[in-house]
Amino acid sequence: MSYSNRIWLYGPFGLVLLLGVLYSVFWRVEADMLSARLDGLNGGEVMPGLVLSFAEKQVGGFPFRLDVVLTGVTLSNDGPNGTASWHTDKLALHTLTYGRPLYILEAAGEQLYERPGAAGEPATRFNLTPGLARASAVLSGGRLSRFDLDLMQVQGKDASENADSSRTFSVGRAQLHLLANPDDTVEVAVRVEQGVLGDGYKPFFGGNVPLANLKGKITQSGLLMGLTKGDDGLTESAEAWRAAGGQVAVEALTLDWAGMKTTLTGNVGLSANHRAEGSLTGSVDAAQVLGVLSRGGVKLPAMGETKFSLRIEDGEIKLALDSGFAGFGR
């Protein structure tokens, strides 16, 4: 066999081998860079005011993915009322080494969320144990353009100091979707299925919430540009957004609560303390409301649709009916 024939026979195999070696080197460089970046962030700010810390780290996923598994993860943020934090036993991040910048996040094990209380009050703590906790993020032009969160079979309880043991809740499935639009708005969708509130929360319509489905838009989202790029802190961005009149315009909030079904619209923003504040209005049959409140003990014929509102004041929810029923606080 001539020398030229051997080149044609073995050359393609050699080229494939060379490409494989080069790609292996590329993946190793990418993995090492990501590992070094995480080590540099550990205990420091991933964005202004938001601190990441973890106990251990593993990087894998060869050949086409980068998979990172962090254990003992805590994210904390200093706000106007104190430090809020989220802790999870394990957090995994997955992304491809090619294609669009899509990141998949998964959390496992018990999770603890803590937020500062009002002046002079202890912090509020919640323990969460989801069967599945998964999120995805898409970057476009160096900023977050889409975020999706999916939680399934969630069990939770109030773990605050001296909290009532019956302050528990569970959710069959909860979803959050955010999509940035070019018109300075962000589409938001939230869906909660098979929700159950414990008696410790004193739910005025009972504890069963089969469905809560919200669709709306976040206005003034241009003021959150620095946040989506990671250049500005959460507290500063939220305050600028609040001061400019930014709100969540609720186009439809469909509720099925203990047999009472209604759809509400309105606007929700932030108070000076960065707690939810706003009002939602809808219509419901007052006879149906009385039946629900009495747990079926009062049965009246239909009385016609009555307008009512859910007023959210500094994170607290209050119910008011036009027919005079009012004061059903959380």
NUDO-631848 format. One record per residue (C-alpha): x, y, z; residue in one letter; residue number from 1. Coordinates in steps of 0.05 Angstrom, whole numbers, plus 5000, padded with zeros to 4 digits. Layout:
REM residues N
(site (X Y Z) "A" NUM) ...
//
This chain:
REM residues 330
(site (5000 5000 5000) "M" 1) (site (5028 5067 4980) "S" 2) (site (5040 5123 5029) "Y" 3) (site (4986 5168 4999) "S" 4) (site (4934 5112 5006) "N" 5) (site (4951 5104 5080) "R" 6) (site (4938 5179 5090) "I" 7) (site (4868 5172 5060) "W" 8) (site (4854 5110 5103) "L" 9) (site (4880 5133 5171) "Y" 10) (site (4874 5208 5162) "G" 11) (site (4799 5214 5179) "P" 12) (site (4809 5172 5242) "F" 13) (site (4867 5215 5263) "G" 14) (site (4826 5278 5251) "L" 15) (site (4768 5252 5293) "V" 16) (site (4817 5233 5348) "L" 17) (site (4849 5302 5346) "L" 18) (site (4781 5336 5350) "L" 19) (site (4763 5292 5409) "G" 20) (site (4826 5311 5445) "V" 21) (site (4816 5385 5431) "L" 22) (site (4744 5381 5455) "Y" 23) (site (4765 5345 5518) "S" 24) (site (4816 5400 5532) "V" 25) (site (4761 5453 5518) "F" 26) (site (4713 5419 5567) "W" 27) (site (4767 5413 5620) "R" 28) (site (4784 5487 5613) "V" 29) (site (4710 5506 5618) "E" 30) (site (4700 5461 5679) "A" 31) (site (4763 5488 5714) "D" 32) (site (4742 5560 5700) "M" 33) (site (4673 5548 5728) "L" 34) (site (4702 5512 5789) "S" 35) (site (4751 5569 5802) "A" 36) (site (4695 5621 5794) "R" 37) (site (4652 5585 5845) "L" 38) (site (4710 5580 5894) "D" 39) (site (4721 5655 5886) "G" 40) (site (4647 5669 5899) "L" 41) (site (4642 5623 5960) "N" 42) (site (4629 5668 6020) "G" 43) (site (4625 5730 5976) "G" 44) (site (4575 5769 5935) "E" 45) (site (4547 5739 5871) "V" 46) (site (4514 5806 5860) "M" 47) (site (4511 5869 5904) "P" 48) (site (4483 5849 5972) "G" 49) (site (4471 5775 5954) "L" 50) (site (4521 5729 5988) "V" 51) (site (4531 5656 5968) "L" 52) (site (4564 5604 6012) "S" 53) (site (4570 5529 6007) "F" 54) (site (4606 5472 6042) "A" 55) (site (4626 5426 5985) "E" 56) (site (4628 5427 5909) "K" 57) (site (4631 5376 5853) "Q" 58) (site (4638 5390 5778) "V" 59) (site (4623 5338 5724) "G" 60) (site (4580 5327 5662) "G" 61) (site (4632 5308 5610) "F" 62) (site (4627 5309 5550) "P" 63) (site (4569 5356 5532) "F" 64) (site (4546 5386 5598) "R" 65) (site (4572 5423 5658) "L" 66) (site (4541 5396 5721) "D" 67) (site (4555 5428 5788) "V" 68) (site (4530 5400 5855) "V" 69) (site (4536 5444 5916) "L" 70) (site (4521 5420 5987) "T" 71) (site (4504 5462 6047) "G" 72) (site (4483 5522 6005) "V" 73) (site (4461 5589 6034) "T" 74) (site (4440 5652 5998) "L" 75) (site (4431 5714 6041) "S" 76) (site (4411 5785 6025) "N" 77) (site (4415 5847 6069) "D" 78) (site (4350 5887 6065) "G" 79) (site (4322 5949 6098) "P" 80) (site (4294 5908 6157) "N" 81) (site (4351 5858 6165) "G" 82) (site (4379 5797 6130) "T" 83) (site (4336 5748 6091) "A" 84) (site (4365 5680 6074) "S" 85) (site (4350 5614 6039) "W" 86) (site (4386 5549 6056) "H" 87) (site (4383 5482 6021) "T" 88) (site (4419 5417 6032) "D" 89) (site (4438 5409 5959) "K" 90) (site (4435 5453 5897) "L" 91) (site (4452 5427 5827) "A" 92) (site (4464 5469 5765) "L" 93) (site (4465 5440 5694) "H" 94) (site (4482 5474 5628) "T" 95) (site (4506 5452 5560) "L" 96) (site (4575 5469 5535) "T" 97) (site (4544 5492 5469) "Y" 98) (site (4479 5526 5445) "G" 99) (site (4438 5579 5480) "R" 100) (site (4454 5600 5552) "P" 101) (site (4402 5557 5587) "L" 102) (site (4413 5538 5660) "Y" 103) (site (4375 5485 5699) "I" 104) (site (4374 5487 5775) "L" 105) (site (4351 5433 5823) "E" 106) (site (4346 5436 5898) "A" 107) (site (4341 5374 5943) "A" 108) (site (4331 5361 6016) "G" 109) (site (4301 5406 6070) "E" 110) (site (4300 5480 6055) "Q" 111) (site (4297 5537 6104) "L" 112) (site (4274 5608 6088) "Y" 113) (site (4283 5664 6138) "E" 114) (site (4262 5736 6134) "R" 115) (site (4270 5792 6186) "P" 116) (site (4209 5809 6229) "G" 117) (site (4179 5877 6241) "A" 118) (site (4214 5924 6289) "A" 119) (site (4225 5889 6355) "G" 120) (site (4197 5822 6331) "E" 121) (site (4236 5758 6318) "P" 122) (site (4252 5733 6249) "A" 123) (site (4201 5691 6210) "T" 124) (site (4226 5623 6189) "R" 125) (site (4195 5571 6144) "F" 126) (site (4216 5499 6133) "N" 127) (site (4202 5470 6064) "L" 128) (site (4209 5398 6041) "T" 129) (site (4191 5392 5967) "P" 130) (site (4186 5327 5930) "G" 131) (site (4215 5363 5869) "L" 132) (site (4245 5433 5864) "A" 133) (site (4269 5453 5795) "R" 134) (site (4281 5519 5760) "A" 135) (site (4308 5543 5693) "S" 136) (site (4338 5609 5671) "A" 137) (site (4351 5635 5601) "V" 138) (site (4401 5692 5588) "L" 139) (site (4396 5739 5529) "S" 140) (site (4443 5796 5515) "G" 141) (site (4477 5784 5582) "G" 142) (site (4413 5790 5623) "R" 143) (site (4360 5744 5650) "L" 144) (site (4303 5741 5600) "S" 145) (site (4263 5682 5626) "R" 146) (site (4256 5646 5692) "F" 147) (site (4213 5585 5708) "D" 148) (site (4204 5551 5776) "L" 149) (site (4168 5486 5788) "D" 150) (site (4155 5456 5857) "L" 151) (site (4118 5391 5870) "M" 152) (site (4091 5357 5933) "Q" 153) (site (4114 5412 5980) "V" 154) (site (4106 5404 6056) "Q" 155) (site (4120 5466 6098) "G" 156) (site (4113 5494 6168) "K" 157) (site (4126 5557 6206) "D" 158) (site (4191 5546 6243) "A" 159) (site (4193 5614 6276) "S" 160) (site (4207 5620 6350) "E" 161) (site (4146 5599 6391) "N" 162) (site (4106 5587 6328) "A" 163) (site (4040 5549 6332) "D" 164) (site (4052 5477 6311) "S" 165) (site (3989 5479 6269) "S" 166) (site (4017 5533 6224) "R" 167) (site (4031 5485 6167) "T" 168) (site (4017 5484 6093) "F" 169) (site (4024 5437 6034) "S" 170) (site (4020 5445 5958) "V" 171) (site (4010 5392 5906) "G" 172) (site (4045 5435 5854) "R" 173) (site (4067 5507 5849) "A" 174) (site (4095 5543 5788) "Q" 175) (site (4124 5611 5774) "L" 176) (site (4140 5638 5704) "H" 177) (site (4172 5704 5686) "L" 178) (site (4184 5728 5614) "L" 179) (site (4215 5795 5596) "A" 180) (site (4180 5835 5540) "N" 181) (site (4211 5889 5497) "P" 182) (site (4157 5939 5521) "D" 183) (site (4188 5948 5590) "D" 184) (site (4142 5896 5622) "T" 185) (site (4151 5826 5648) "V" 186) (site (4097 5774 5640) "E" 187) (site (4085 5736 5704) "V" 188) (site (4044 5673 5716) "A" 189) (site (4035 5637 5782) "V" 190) (site (3995 5572 5791) "R" 191) (site (3984 5535 5856) "V" 192) (site (3946 5470 5857) "E" 193) (site (3920 5428 5915) "Q" 194) (site (3939 5478 5969) "G" 195) (site (3923 5464 6042) "V" 196) (site (3931 5514 6099) "L" 197) (site (3937 5490 6171) "G" 198) (site (3888 5515 6224) "D" 199) (site (3944 5557 6255) "G" 200) (site (3937 5606 6198) "Y" 201) (site (3863 5615 6214) "K" 202) (site (3842 5615 6141) "P" 203) (site (3775 5652 6136) "F" 204) (site (3749 5607 6080) "F" 205) (site (3778 5542 6107) "G" 206) (site (3843 5509 6092) "G" 207) (site (3830 5477 6024) "N" 208) (site (3853 5517 5964) "V" 209) (site (3847 5471 5903) "P" 210) (site (3869 5525 5854) "L" 211) (site (3900 5595 5853) "A" 212) (site (3920 5617 5783) "N" 213) (site (3949 5687 5770) "L" 214) (site (3966 5720 5704) "K" 215) (site (3993 5791 5699) "G" 216) (site (4050 5837 5683) "K" 217) (site (4104 5872 5722) "I" 218) (site (4107 5945 5701) "T" 219) (site (4168 5990 5702) "Q" 220) (site (4212 5929 5692) "S" 221) (site (4266 5972 5659) "G" 222) (site (4285 5994 5729) "L" 223) (site (4302 5922 5744) "L" 224) (site (4352 5917 5686) "M" 225) (site (4412 5921 5732) "G" 226) (site (4383 5866 5775) "L" 227) (site (4373 5819 5715) "T" 228) (site (4445 5832 5694) "K" 229) (site (4471 5821 5765) "G" 230) (site (4499 5892 5769) "D" 231) (site (4450 5919 5821) "D" 232) (site (4427 5891 5888) "G" 233) (site (4358 5865 5903) "L" 234) (site (4342 5917 5956) "T" 235) (site (4364 5977 5915) "E" 236) (site (4328 5952 5853) "S" 237) (site (4264 5938 5891) "A" 238) (site (4265 6007 5923) "E" 239) (site (4277 6042 5856) "A" 240) (site (4221 6001 5825) "W" 241) (site (4173 6017 5883) "R" 242) (site (4190 6091 5883) "A" 243) (site (4175 6095 5808) "A" 244) (site (4106 6064 5818) "G" 245) (site (4124 5994 5795) "G" 246) (site (4068 5944 5806) "Q" 247) (site (4044 5875 5788) "V" 248) (site (3983 5888 5745) "A" 249) (site (3939 5827 5759) "V" 250) (site (3900 5814 5696) "E" 251) (site (3865 5753 5727) "A" 252) (site (3871 5716 5792) "L" 253) (site (3827 5654 5790) "T" 254) (site (3811 5626 5858) "L" 255) (site (3778 5562 5879) "D" 256) (site (3778 5565 5955) "W" 257) (site (3738 5516 5996) "A" 258) (site (3685 5514 5942) "G" 259) (site (3682 5589 5930) "M" 260) (site (3703 5606 5859) "K" 261) (site (3718 5675 5834) "T" 262) (site (3765 5716 5790) "T" 263) (site (3798 5780 5815) "L" 264) (site (3836 5837 5782) "T" 265) (site (3877 5894 5810) "G" 266) (site (3947 5917 5826) "N" 267) (site (3998 5896 5878) "V" 268) (site (4062 5933 5894) "G" 269) (site (4110 5942 5953) "L" 270) (site (4101 5981 6017) "S" 271) (site (4157 6024 6046) "A" 272) (site (4177 5961 6086) "N" 273) (site (4182 5922 6021) "H" 274) (site (4121 5879 6038) "R" 275) (site (4064 5865 5990) "A" 276) (site (4012 5921 5985) "E" 277) (site (3953 5932 5940) "G" 278) (site (3880 5913 5926) "S" 279) (site (3845 5860 5885) "L" 280) (site (3770 5862 5868) "T" 281) (site (3721 5810 5844) "G" 282) (site (3650 5786 5850) "S" 283) (site (3619 5729 5889) "V" 284) (site (3550 5707 5913) "D" 285) (site (3544 5729 5986) "A" 286) (site (3502 5668 6002) "A" 287) (site (3559 5624 5978) "Q" 288) (site (3608 5663 6022) "V" 289) (site (3564 5653 6083) "L" 290) (site (3559 5579 6068) "G" 291) (site (3634 5573 6063) "V" 292) (site (3647 5613 6126) "L" 293) (site (3598 5570 6165) "S" 294) (site (3630 5507 6137) "R" 295) (site (3563 5489 6105) "G" 296) (site (3521 5505 6168) "G" 297) (site (3485 5563 6134) "V" 298) (site (3449 5549 6068) "K" 299) (site (3415 5607 6034) "L" 300) (site (3386 5616 5964) "P" 301) (site (3428 5655 5914) "A" 302) (site (3432 5728 5932) "M" 303) (site (3464 5753 5868) "G" 304) (site (3535 5775 5855) "E" 305) (site (3567 5820 5906) "T" 306) (site (3632 5857 5895) "K" 307) (site (3687 5845 5945) "F" 308) (site (3760 5862 5952) "S" 309) (site (3823 5831 5981) "L" 310) (site (3864 5887 6011) "R" 311) (site (3937 5872 6021) "I" 312) (site (3969 5918 6073) "E" 313) (site (4042 5908 6091) "D" 314) (site (4037 5834 6075) "G" 315) (site (3971 5822 6112) "E" 316) (site (3908 5803 6074) "I" 317) (site (3839 5830 6092) "K" 318) (site (3772 5815 6061) "L" 319) (site (3715 5865 6051) "A" 320) (site (3647 5854 6019) "L" 321) (site (3605 5912 5992) "D" 322) (site (3545 5884 6029) "S" 323) (site (3577 5900 6095) "G" 324) (site (3616 5837 6113) "F" 325) (site (3687 5859 6129) "A" 326) (site (3747 5847 6173) "G" 327) (site (3762 5776 6156) "F" 328) (site (3837 5784 6168) "G" 329) (site (3890 5732 6159) "R" 330) 
//
